[in-house]
Amino acid sequence: MSVTPERPATSPEGAPPGRRVGATYRVQVRPGFDLDATAGLAGYLADLGVTHLYSAPLLTATPGSAHGYDVVDHRAVNPELGGEAARRRLVAALRDAGLGLVVDIVPNHAGVARPEANPAWWDVLRRGRDSAYARWFDIDWDAGRLLLPVLADTPDALGDLKLVDGELRYHEHRFPVADGTGDGSPQEVHDRQHYELVSWRRGDAELTYRRFFAVSDLAGLRVEDPEVFDATHAEVLRWVAAGEVDGIRVDHPDGLRDPAAYLARLRAAAPAAWLVVEKILEYGEELPEWPVDGTTGYEALAPVCGLFVDGRAEGDFTVLDTRLTGTTTSWPELIHATKLAAATRLLAAELTRLAALAPEVDPTEARAALAELAACFPVYRGYPPEGARHLAAARAEAGRRRPDLTAALDALTARLRDPDDELGQRFPQLTGAVMAKGVEDTAYYRWSRFVALNEVGGSPVHFGTPPEEFHRFAVDRQRRWPAAMTTLSTHDTKRGEDVRARLAVLAELPHRWAEQVGRWMTEAPLPDPAFAHLLWQTVVGAWPIERERLHAYVEKAAREAAASTSWADPDPVFERTLHALVDRMYDDPGLHASITGFAEEITRPGWSNALGQKLVQLAMPGVPDTYQGTELWDNSLVDPDNRRPVDFAVRRDLLARLDAGWRPPVDAGGAAKLLVVSRTLRLRRDRPECFGDHRPVPAHGPAAAHAVCFDTGGTLALATRLPVGLGRRGGWGDTSVSLSVHEMTDLFTGRVYAGPRVFLGDLLGTYPVALLAPTGPGEA
């Protein structure tokens, strides 16, 4: 069960009572869509049915930041978003609409790409260890000068350094000069500083400060220090104390030195807040009993999407991928290789720092053993007491793979078991980064068997979710974490929810897909067949997609895969071939028609899947989040594609038409999805007593396997699964479900059903989903 304290009747300091977080709507507040623009959404969001706006980080970020996760000044609202005055206007607009606010915070790191924008970092560069902020950042001061990997990778790069207005300048980069060190040439002045500018290539191997993953522009913060916690949280906690913020989303807790202690401190500072953590759980992993309301919902995304994947096709896709790519590498072997590469290359500096904490072990063996343990670690990070089990599993697997490292593994594991040992405290910060970079950001772009499953929090080897498994998950969620967030799309998902829903159709058409993709890969070959298979699946899942968006996607995806090209060393020949293939998809009439024709084959059943998974996500236990724009069809791919501007005017107009009585068809306009989203959210808001349980409701009849149905505690949610197979068998026939009360109204069609049971052919004749509520006030 959730260990969150009961919300008090009043907020601190006499502020108005907090609003119960019932459903959220995520908005990527950014310079191009600031706080005033966001305030303009308040009326629409209230009409949609959510209770809270859920915003991207609002504190001052690196100038021009499109996401806000690179905070440079924790004392104030980002002026590029409109500053404090605009924040107050947003709060007022939300209150006028009866809405609350949930904010995203970033405790793990700060942005340092523009040192002059970050006062604390600037002071550290200027004063070194004597800076009042030196303890803010996780810096290894004993390793020498603070390395800043910003130079070009040429021997004479420092020749471009200039001394201007008492600062060192390197092209657009600005750096402070310590007192008394400003005489001489720029190079001589540089040599007297507390920092050293080095080639960007040296960052991964030699950096002397902890980063966010492998991003040198994001420096790790030591929020385990109470002084740092207070300074970096004071502004957000002021909003909470004033009753202006009801919930906090904590970014990347795995990066923290002691997440449990941090969350305890945050809970004590905001006892009434709805508190969720961006903790990614592996398949079957449980969230520790932290003082939070749950996660941001990735572990719910996977089983919901999996409900609409036909698990019987797994063997067909394995055979197909093996034939197309010529590889028989298993998923466990692939991720071991990519995680080991992440540990020893991308995160080599972090690995070196850890090895130095174990001087009793040969340095080469210590590095190899720690890297192997990280590569074999089965989850992002271990936490006591479960962490001991995960460490034991990693030790066993590492020993099997590297028996030559037995002595080093034993010595290191003994220390890693000790929660008071600095090595044991820092190693978990590495394992999370290794998992993220090795799996999410590499293996997911190499593993091409069935890419609908290659999603954050998912498991590509678990091919589909049987209904009974989903129901077990939902029942347990209701019991343990009833206020956790549920989601289908976020700013970090690899493919939008509707892209995955359409790709799920391929699992019902394995032979048709094998024939089609084999033809395309023969007619338009790419010298990387695994990436080609991933690409063709992505194309049919998102088609039609604008040419420039697909060009941007393929370049990022191929570089993330780091097989035929990479970020560090782009291969211009391969990338020209890749972009030429994309252009051919649009310019070759025959190929373009073939793609369009196949995409049309899977579009309508894809819409059925999309509506089904959306209803399930919105009605199941938890606090449902709707990512910006996804109340209509959304064919977004990985960021920054999924952060594109949203046309809210279209959505307002469509919602007004629905409220005027229009029952839209299921077509390309997407209004049917808006109908499902708005009616489900409104019911949750207006009749919360109908949502407090999860009970599977069996269907009876010949097509029962194609229905997923559950009672939420007063309503019935029904969705169609495997729609292609349902069509092949001739429809629902006399398949039926029993009603929980005598008379119920379907909120999507307005039809009233009475009697002990209803036939699905009648109930799901207009839409492939239904939401039945007891007839009475609030059913519309």
C-alpha positions in Angstrom: 0.0 0.0 0.0 1.1 3.6 -0.4 2.9 5.0 2.6 2.0 8.6 1.8 0.6 10.4 4.9 -3.1 11.4 4.8 -3.5 14.9 3.2 -4.2 17.4 6.0 -7.3 19.5 5.9 -5.4 22.6 5.2 -2.0 23.3 3.6 0.8 24.9 5.6 0.8 28.6 6.5 -2.9 28.9 6.1 -3.0 28.2 2.4 -6.2 26.8 0.9 -6.7 23.0 1.0 -4.8 21.0 -1.6 -6.7 19.6 -4.5 -6.9 15.9 -4.9 -4.9 14.8 -7.9 -7.3 12.8 -10.0 -5.9 13.1 -13.5 -3.1 15.1 -15.1 -2.3 16.6 -18.4 1.3 17.0 -19.3 2.4 20.2 -21.0 6.0 20.8 -22.2 6.2 24.4 -21.1 9.1 25.9 -23.0 10.2 29.3 -24.4 8.0 28.7 -27.5 5.0 27.9 -25.4 5.5 29.8 -22.1 3.5 30.1 -18.9 1.0 32.5 -20.3 0.3 30.3 -23.3 -0.1 27.4 -20.8 -2.5 29.5 -18.7 -4.6 29.8 -21.8 -5.2 26.1 -21.7 -6.9 26.1 -18.3 -10.5 26.2 -19.6 -9.8 23.5 -22.2 -8.2 21.2 -19.7 -11.1 21.7 -17.3 -13.5 20.8 -20.1 -11.4 17.8 -21.0 -11.8 16.4 -17.5 -8.4 16.5 -15.8 -7.9 17.9 -12.3 -4.3 19.1 -12.7 -1.9 20.6 -15.2 1.4 18.7 -15.0 4.2 20.9 -16.2 7.7 20.5 -17.4 10.4 22.0 -15.0 9.7 25.7 -14.4 12.9 26.9 -12.8 15.5 28.9 -14.7 17.1 26.7 -17.3 20.0 27.1 -19.8 19.0 29.9 -22.2 17.0 28.4 -25.1 16.4 25.1 -23.4 13.4 23.3 -25.0 12.9 20.9 -22.1 13.9 22.6 -18.8 15.8 19.7 -17.3 19.1 21.7 -17.4 18.3 24.0 -14.5 20.9 26.7 -13.9 19.3 28.8 -11.2 17.0 27.2 -8.6 16.1 30.6 -7.1 13.6 31.7 -9.7 11.2 30.8 -12.5 12.7 30.7 -15.9 12.5 34.2 -17.4 12.1 32.7 -20.8 8.9 31.2 -19.6 7.6 34.6 -18.3 9.2 34.5 -14.9 7.5 34.7 -11.5 4.7 37.0 -12.7 3.7 34.6 -15.4 3.8 31.7 -12.9 1.3 33.6 -10.7 -0.9 34.2 -13.7 -0.8 30.5 -14.5 -1.8 29.6 -10.9 -4.6 32.1 -11.0 -5.9 30.8 -14.3 -5.8 27.2 -13.0 -7.7 28.2 -9.9 -10.3 30.0 -11.8 -10.9 26.8 -13.8 -10.9 24.6 -10.7 -7.6 23.0 -11.6 -4.4 22.4 -9.6 -0.7 22.2 -10.6 1.8 19.4 -10.5 5.4 20.5 -11.2 8.5 18.5 -12.4 11.7 19.0 -10.4 15.3 18.0 -11.2 17.2 17.2 -8.0 20.0 15.1 -9.6 21.8 17.6 -11.8 22.2 21.2 -13.0 22.9 22.6 -16.4 26.5 23.8 -17.0 26.7 24.2 -20.8 26.6 28.0 -20.3 28.7 28.6 -17.2 27.7 32.3 -17.1 24.1 31.3 -16.8 24.7 29.2 -13.7 25.8 31.4 -10.8 26.9 28.5 -8.6 28.9 26.8 -11.3 30.5 30.1 -12.4 31.6 30.7 -8.8 33.1 27.2 -8.6 35.0 27.7 -11.8 36.3 31.0 -10.5 37.2 30.0 -7.0 37.7 26.3 -7.1 37.6 24.4 -3.8 37.3 27.7 -2.0 33.9 28.5 -3.6 30.9 28.5 -1.3 29.3 26.2 -3.9 32.1 23.7 -4.2 30.2 21.2 -2.1 27.1 21.6 -4.3 28.6 19.6 -7.2 29.8 16.0 -7.1 33.4 16.9 -8.0 36.5 14.8 -7.4 38.8 17.7 -6.3 41.6 15.3 -5.6 41.9 14.5 -9.2 43.4 17.8 -10.1 41.9 20.7 -12.1 38.3 20.5 -13.0 38.2 19.2 -16.6 35.7 20.9 -19.0 35.4 19.0 -22.3 34.5 21.8 -24.6 37.4 22.1 -27.1 37.6 20.9 -30.6 39.6 17.7 -30.9 42.6 19.3 -32.5 46.1 19.9 -31.0 45.9 23.6 -31.4 42.4 24.2 -30.1 43.6 26.4 -27.3 44.9 28.7 -29.9 41.3 30.0 -30.4 41.1 31.0 -26.7 40.7 34.8 -26.1 40.8 37.1 -23.1 37.8 39.4 -23.3 36.4 41.7 -20.6 38.2 39.8 -17.9 36.9 36.4 -19.1 38.3 33.6 -21.1 36.3 33.1 -24.3 36.4 30.0 -26.6 34.1 30.7 -29.5 30.6 31.1 -27.9 31.8 29.7 -24.6 32.6 32.0 -21.6 34.6 31.2 -18.5 35.6 33.2 -15.4 39.1 34.2 -14.4 40.3 33.7 -10.9 41.4 36.8 -9.0 45.0 37.7 -9.6 45.4 35.4 -12.7 44.4 37.8 -15.5 47.9 38.8 -16.8 49.6 37.2 -19.8 48.3 35.4 -23.0 45.0 33.6 -23.0 46.8 30.3 -22.8 48.9 31.4 -19.8 45.8 32.7 -18.0 44.1 29.4 -18.8 46.9 27.5 -17.2 46.4 29.3 -13.9 42.7 28.5 -13.5 40.9 26.0 -11.3 39.6 24.4 -14.4 41.2 23.0 -17.6 39.5 23.2 -21.0 40.1 19.9 -22.9 38.9 18.1 -26.0 35.3 17.1 -26.0 36.5 13.6 -26.6 38.2 13.4 -23.3 34.9 13.9 -21.4 33.7 10.3 -21.3 37.1 9.0 -20.1 38.6 11.7 -17.9 35.8 13.9 -16.5 36.3 14.8 -12.8 32.6 15.6 -12.0 29.6 13.3 -11.9 27.3 13.8 -14.8 23.7 12.9 -15.7 24.3 9.7 -17.7 27.0 10.6 -20.3 25.9 14.3 -20.7 28.8 16.5 -19.8 26.6 19.6 -19.9 24.7 18.3 -16.8 26.7 18.2 -13.6 25.6 16.1 -10.7 24.3 17.8 -7.6 25.0 16.6 -4.0 21.4 17.0 -2.7 22.3 14.5 0.1 23.8 17.6 1.7 21.0 19.4 3.6 22.4 22.8 2.7 22.3 21.9 -1.0 18.8 20.3 -0.7 17.5 23.5 1.0 19.0 25.8 -1.5 17.8 23.9 -4.6 14.3 23.2 -3.3 13.4 26.4 -1.5 11.5 28.0 -4.4 9.4 25.0 -5.3 8.7 24.3 -1.7 7.6 27.9 -1.3 5.0 27.2 -4.0 3.8 24.1 -2.2 3.6 25.9 1.2 1.5 28.6 -0.5 -1.0 26.0 -1.7 0.0 26.8 -5.4 1.4 23.3 -6.1 -0.4 20.1 -5.2 2.0 17.6 -6.6 5.7 17.0 -7.4 7.2 14.8 -10.0 10.8 13.9 -9.1 13.1 13.4 -12.1 15.7 10.6 -12.2 15.9 9.5 -8.5 18.2 6.7 -9.5 21.0 9.2 -10.0 21.0 10.3 -6.4 23.4 9.1 -3.8 20.7 8.1 -1.4 17.2 8.3 -3.0 15.4 6.9 0.1 16.8 9.6 2.4 16.2 12.3 -0.2 12.6 11.3 -0.6 12.1 11.2 3.1 13.4 14.7 3.4 11.2 15.9 0.5 8.1 14.2 2.0 8.8 15.9 5.3 9.1 19.2 3.5 5.9 18.7 1.5 3.8 16.3 3.6 0.5 17.0 1.8 1.9 16.9 -1.7 1.1 14.1 -4.3 4.6 12.8 -4.8 5.6 10.6 -7.8 9.1 9.5 -8.9 10.4 8.8 -12.4 11.6 5.4 -11.3 11.8 2.9 -14.2 11.1 -0.6 -12.9 12.2 -3.7 -14.8 9.7 -6.5 -15.6 8.5 -7.9 -12.2 10.5 -5.4 -10.1 8.7 -3.7 -7.2 9.0 -0.1 -6.1 10.6 0.2 -2.7 8.3 1.3 0.1 9.4 4.9 -0.2 7.3 7.8 1.2 5.8 8.5 -2.2 2.5 7.9 -4.0 4.2 5.8 -6.7 6.0 6.1 -10.0 5.3 8.1 -13.1 3.8 5.0 -14.7 6.3 3.3 -17.1 5.6 -0.1 -15.4 1.9 0.4 -16.3 2.6 1.4 -19.9 4.1 -2.0 -20.8 1.2 -4.3 -19.7 -1.4 -2.0 -21.1 0.2 -1.9 -24.5 0.9 -5.6 -24.3 -2.8 -6.4 -23.9 -3.2 -5.6 -27.6 -0.3 -7.7 -28.8 -0.9 -11.3 -29.9 1.7 -13.3 -28.0 1.2 -16.2 -30.3 3.2 -14.4 -33.0 6.5 -14.4 -31.0 8.0 -17.3 -32.8 7.1 -15.9 -36.3 8.8 -12.6 -35.5 11.9 -14.4 -34.1 12.2 -16.4 -37.3 11.6 -13.3 -39.5 14.2 -11.2 -37.7 16.8 -13.9 -37.8 16.3 -14.3 -41.5 16.3 -10.6 -42.3 19.3 -9.7 -40.1 21.3 -12.8 -40.2 21.9 -12.6 -36.4 21.0 -15.1 -33.7 22.1 -12.9 -30.8 19.6 -13.1 -27.8 18.3 -10.1 -26.0 20.3 -11.0 -22.8 23.5 -11.2 -24.8 22.8 -8.0 -26.7 22.1 -5.9 -23.6 25.1 -7.4 -21.8 27.3 -6.2 -24.7 25.7 -2.7 -24.9 25.8 -2.2 -21.1 29.4 -3.3 -20.9 30.2 -0.8 -23.7 28.4 1.9 -21.9 30.3 1.2 -18.7 33.7 1.1 -20.3 33.3 3.8 -22.9 30.6 6.3 -22.3 30.9 6.1 -18.6 34.7 5.4 -18.4 35.3 8.5 -16.2 32.7 7.3 -13.6 34.2 3.8 -13.7 37.7 5.2 -13.1 36.5 7.1 -10.1 34.9 4.0 -8.6 37.9 1.9 -9.2 40.0 4.5 -7.4 37.9 3.9 -4.3 39.2 0.3 -4.2 43.0 0.7 -4.0 43.3 -2.8 -2.5 42.4 -4.3 -5.9 44.6 -4.1 -9.0 43.3 -1.0 -10.9 42.8 -2.8 -14.2 41.0 -5.7 -12.6 38.9 -3.3 -10.5 37.7 -1.5 -13.6 37.0 -4.7 -15.4 35.1 -6.3 -12.5 33.0 -3.2 -11.7 32.1 -2.9 -15.4 31.1 -6.5 -15.5 29.0 -6.2 -12.4 27.3 -3.2 -13.8 26.7 -5.0 -17.1 25.2 -8.0 -15.3 23.1 -6.0 -12.9 19.5 -7.0 -13.6 17.7 -3.8 -12.7 18.6 -0.1 -12.9 19.6 0.1 -9.4 19.4 -1.9 -6.2 17.9 -0.6 -3.0 18.0 -2.3 0.5 17.0 -4.8 1.3 16.1 -6.1 -2.3 19.4 -4.7 -3.6 21.4 -7.5 -2.0 19.5 -10.0 -4.1 20.2 -8.1 -7.3 23.9 -7.7 -6.4 24.1 -11.4 -5.7 22.6 -12.1 -9.1 25.0 -9.8 -10.8 28.0 -11.3 -9.0 27.0 -14.8 -10.0 26.5 -13.8 -13.7 29.7 -11.8 -13.7 31.6 -14.7 -12.3 30.2 -17.0 -15.0 31.3 -14.6 -17.7 34.7 -13.6 -16.2 36.1 -16.4 -13.9 39.5 -14.7 -14.3 38.2 -11.9 -12.2 37.0 -14.0 -9.3 39.3 -12.5 -6.7 38.5 -8.9 -7.7 34.7 -9.7 -7.9 34.7 -11.1 -4.4 36.7 -8.2 -2.9 34.5 -5.6 -4.6 31.2 -7.4 -3.9 32.0 -7.6 -0.2 32.4 -3.8 -0.1 29.4 -3.1 -2.3 27.2 -4.9 0.2 28.1 -2.3 2.8 25.7 0.7 2.6 28.1 2.8 4.6 31.0 2.2 2.2 31.4 5.1 -0.3 32.0 2.5 -3.0 28.7 0.9 -2.1 27.0 4.2 -2.2 28.4 5.3 -5.6 28.2 2.0 -7.5 24.3 2.2 -7.7 24.7 5.6 -9.4 26.7 3.9 -12.1 24.4 0.9 -12.6 21.4 3.1 -13.4 23.3 5.1 -15.9 24.7 1.9 -17.5 21.2 0.5 -17.9 19.8 3.7 -19.3 22.6 4.2 -21.8 23.2 0.6 -22.7 19.5 -0.5 -23.0 17.2 2.4 -23.5 19.6 4.4 -25.7 21.4 1.7 -27.5 19.9 -1.8 -27.4 16.4 -0.5 -28.1 17.7 0.8 -31.5 19.5 -2.5 -32.3 16.9 -5.0 -31.3 14.5 -5.1 -34.3 12.4 -8.2 -33.7 9.2 -6.3 -32.8 9.9 -2.7 -32.0 6.5 -1.9 -30.4 7.9 -3.6 -27.3 11.1 -1.5 -27.3 9.9 1.0 -24.8 11.0 2.6 -21.6 10.0 0.4 -18.8 9.1 -2.5 -21.1 10.7 -5.8 -21.9 11.2 -6.7 -25.5 11.4 -10.4 -24.6 7.9 -10.4 -23.0 5.8 -10.6 -26.2 2.4 -9.4 -25.2 0.4 -9.4 -22.0 -2.4 -12.0 -21.6 -5.5 -10.4 -20.0 -5.2 -12.5 -16.8 -1.7 -11.1 -16.3 -2.8 -7.6 -16.8 -5.6 -8.0 -14.3 -3.2 -9.4 -11.7 -1.0 -6.3 -12.3 -4.0 -3.9 -11.9 -5.3 -5.6 -8.8 -1.9 -5.4 -7.2 -1.5 -1.8 -8.2 -4.9 -0.9 -6.7 -3.8 -2.6 -3.5 -0.3 -1.2 -3.2 0.0 2.0 -5.2 -3.5 3.3 -5.9 -2.3 6.9 -6.4 0.6 6.1 -8.7 0.6 7.7 -12.2 -0.4 5.7 -15.3 0.7 6.8 -18.7 1.0 5.7 -22.3 3.2 8.5 -23.7 5.8 10.8 -22.1 8.5 13.1 -23.3 10.9 10.2 -23.1 9.0 7.4 -24.9 10.6 6.0 -28.0 7.4 5.9 -30.0 4.0 7.5 -29.4 1.2 5.4 -28.0 -0.8 5.4 -31.3 2.3 4.3 -33.2 2.7 1.3 -30.9 -1.0 0.6 -31.2 -0.7 0.3 -35.0 2.4 -1.7 -34.8 0.6 -4.2 -32.5 -1.5 -5.1 -35.5 1.6 -6.6 -37.1 1.5 -9.3 -34.5 -1.8 -10.4 -36.0 -0.4 -10.4 -39.5 3.1 -12.0 -39.1 3.1 -13.6 -42.5 1.8 -10.6 -44.3 4.4 -8.4 -42.6 7.2 -10.9 -43.4 6.3 -10.8 -47.1 6.0 -7.0 -47.2 9.1 -6.1 -45.3 11.1 -8.7 -47.1 10.1 -7.1 -50.4 11.0 -3.6 -49.2 14.4 -4.6 -47.8 15.2 -6.3 -51.1 14.0 -3.4 -53.3 15.6 -0.7 -51.2 18.5 -2.2 -49.3 20.4 -0.7 -46.4 23.8 -2.0 -45.3 22.5 -2.6 -41.8 19.6 -5.1 -42.0 18.8 -4.9 -38.3 18.4 -1.2 -38.4 16.5 -1.5 -41.7 13.9 -3.8 -40.0 13.5 -1.4 -37.2 13.2 1.5 -39.6 10.5 -0.2 -41.7 8.4 -1.0 -38.7 8.7 2.6 -37.5 7.7 3.9 -40.9 4.5 1.9 -41.2 3.7 2.7 -37.5 3.9 6.5 -38.1 2.9 6.8 -41.8 2.1 9.3 -43.1 4.9 11.3 -41.5 6.5 14.5 -42.8 9.8 13.9 -44.7 11.9 16.1 -42.4 10.6 14.4 -39.3 11.6 11.0 -40.6 15.0 12.3 -41.7 15.6 13.6 -38.2 14.4 10.4 -36.6 16.6 8.0 -38.7 19.7 10.0 -38.0 19.1 10.0 -34.2 18.1 6.4 -34.1 21.0 5.2 -36.2 23.5 7.1 -34.1 21.9 5.9 -30.9 22.3 2.3 -32.1 26.0 3.0 -32.6 26.3 0.1 -35.0 26.8 1.6 -38.5 27.2 5.2 -37.3 27.4 7.0 -34.0 27.3 10.4 -32.3 31.0 10.4 -31.6 32.0 9.2 -35.0 29.3 9.7 -37.6 29.8 7.6 -40.8 29.0 10.0 -43.7 28.7 7.2 -46.2 26.2 5.2 -44.2 24.2 8.3 -43.3 24.0 9.4 -46.9 22.7 6.0 -47.8 20.2 6.1 -45.0 18.9 9.6 -45.9 18.7 8.5 -49.6 16.5 5.6 -48.5 14.2 8.0 -46.7 14.0 10.3 -49.7 13.2 7.3 -51.9 10.2 6.5 -49.7 8.7 9.8 -50.8 10.1 10.2 -54.3 9.7 6.7 -55.7 6.0 6.5 -56.8 5.9 2.7 -56.5 7.6 2.5 -53.1 5.5 5.4 -51.8 2.3 3.8 -52.9 3.4 0.4 -51.4 4.1 2.0 -48.0 0.8 3.9 -48.1 -1.1 0.9 -49.1 0.3 -1.3 -46.3 -0.1 1.4 -43.7 -3.8 1.7 -44.7 -4.2 -2.0 -44.1 -3.2 -1.7 -40.5 -4.6 1.7 -39.7 -8.2 0.9 -38.8 -7.3 -2.0 -36.5 -4.6 0.2 -35.1 -7.2 2.8 -34.3 -9.1 0.0 -32.4 -6.0 -0.8 -30.4 -5.4 2.8 -29.7 -8.8 3.4 -28.3 -8.7 0.2 -26.3 -5.4 0.9 -24.7 -6.4 4.5 -24.0 -9.6 3.5 -22.2 -7.7 0.8 -20.2 -5.1 3.3 -19.1 -7.6 6.0 -18.1 -9.9 3.6 -16.3 -7.4 1.3 -14.5 -6.1 1.9 -11.0 -3.9 5.0 -10.6 -3.8 8.6 -11.6 -4.0 8.8 -15.4 -1.8 11.2 -17.3 -2.5 12.5 -20.8 0.6 13.6 -22.6 0.1 16.9 -24.6 -1.8 16.4 -27.8 -2.4 12.7 -27.4 -6.1 13.2 -26.9 -6.2 13.0 -30.7 -4.2 10.5 -32.8 -0.5 11.1 -32.4 2.3 9.6 -34.6 5.2 11.1 -32.6 8.6 9.4 -32.4 11.4 9.9 -30.0 12.3 13.3 -28.7 12.5 16.0 -29.9 9.8 14.8 -32.3 7.3 14.2 -29.4 7.8 17.8 -28.2 6.4 19.4 -31.3 3.8 22.2 -31.0 0.2 21.0 -30.4 -2.7 22.6 -32.2 -5.0 23.2 -29.2 -7.5 25.2 -31.3 -8.4 22.1 -33.3 -8.8 20.2 -30.0 -11.0 22.8 -28.5 -13.3 22.9 -31.5 -13.6 19.2 -31.7 -14.4 19.0 -28.0 -17.1 21.7 -28.4 -18.7 19.6 -31.2 -18.7 16.5 -29.0 -20.4 18.5 -26.2 -23.0 19.6 -28.7 -24.0 16.0 -29.2 -21.8 14.9 -32.1 -20.9 11.2 -32.1 -17.8 11.1 -34.3 -16.8 8.2 -36.5 -13.6 6.4 -35.9 -11.6 8.1 -38.7 -8.4 10.0 -39.4 -9.7 13.1 -37.6 -9.1 11.4 -34.2 -12.3 12.8 -32.5 -13.2 9.3 -31.4 -10.1 9.3 -29.2 -11.0 12.7 -27.8 -14.5 11.3 -27.0 -13.0 8.4 -25.1 -10.5 10.6 -23.2 -12.9 13.4 -22.3 -15.8 11.1 -21.2 -13.6 8.9 -19.1 -11.7 11.7 -17.5 -15.0 13.6 -16.7 -16.5 10.5 -15.1 -13.4 10.0 -12.9 -13.6 13.6 -11.9 -17.3 13.9 -11.3 -17.9 10.4 -9.8 -14.7 9.4 -8.1 -16.6 6.9 -6.0 -16.9 4.8 -9.2 -13.1 4.4 -9.3 -11.6 2.6 -6.4 -11.3 -1.0 -7.4 -10.3 -3.4 -10.2 -12.3 -6.5 -10.7 -12.0 -8.6 -13.9 -15.3 -9.2 -15.6 -15.3 -12.2 -17.9 -16.9 -12.3 -21.3 -18.8 -15.3 -22.3 -19.2 -16.7 -25.8 -17.1 -17.6 -28.9 -15.2 -14.3 -29.1 -14.5 -13.9 -25.4 -10.7 -13.9 -25.9 -11.1 -10.6 -27.9 -12.6 -8.7 -25.0 -11.0 -7.1 -22.0 -13.4 -6.0 -19.4 -13.2 -4.8 -15.8 -15.3 -3.2 -13.1 -13.6 -0.1 -11.6 -15.8 0.0 -8.5 -19.0 1.1 -10.1 -18.4 1.3 -13.9 -17.5 -1.2 -16.6 -14.7 -0.6 -19.0 -14.7 -2.8 -22.1 -12.1 -2.8 -25.0 -11.6 -4.9 -28.1 -8.3 -6.7 -28.4 -6.8 -8.5 -31.5 -9.3 -6.9 -33.9 -7.9 -8.5 -37.0 -8.6 -11.9 -35.5 -12.0 -10.9 -34.4 -12.9 -9.8 -38.0 -11.6 -13.1 -39.4 -13.9 -15.1 -37.1 -16.9 -13.0 -38.2 -17.3 -10.7 -35.2 -18.6 -11.1 -31.7 -21.5 -13.5 -32.4 -23.4 -14.0 -29.2 -20.5 -13.1 -26.9 -21.7 -11.2 -23.9 -20.9 -9.7 -20.5 -23.0 -9.3 -17.4 -23.9 -5.9 -16.1 -23.0 -4.9 -12.6 -26.3 -3.1 -12.1 -29.7 -3.4 -13.9 -29.4 -0.2 -16.0 -26.2 1.3 -17.3 -25.3 4.0 -19.9 -22.5 3.8 -22.4 -20.9 7.3 -22.0 -19.5 7.1 -25.6 -22.7 6.5 -27.4 -25.3 7.5 -24.9 -27.1 4.3 -25.2 -28.8 2.7 -22.2 -28.5 -1.0 -21.5 -30.8 -2.9 -19.1 -30.9 -6.5 -18.0 -28.6 -9.0 -16.6 -26.3 -9.1 -19.7 -25.4 -7.3 -22.9 -24.2 -8.7 -26.2 -20.9 -7.2 -27.3 -22.0 -7.1 -30.9 -24.6 -4.5 -29.8 -22.4 -2.7 -27.2 -19.3 -2.4 -29.4 -21.1 -1.9 -32.7 -20.2 1.9 -33.0 -16.9 2.0 -31.2 -14.5 -0.8 -30.2 -14.7 0.4 -26.6 -17.4 1.2 -24.1 -17.6 2.8 -20.7 -20.7 1.8 -18.8 -21.8 3.8 -15.8 -24.9 3.4 -13.7 -27.6 5.5 -15.3 -28.1 8.7 -13.5 -26.4 12.2 -13.0 -23.0 12.5 -14.6 -23.3 9.8 -17.3 -22.7 12.3 -20.1 
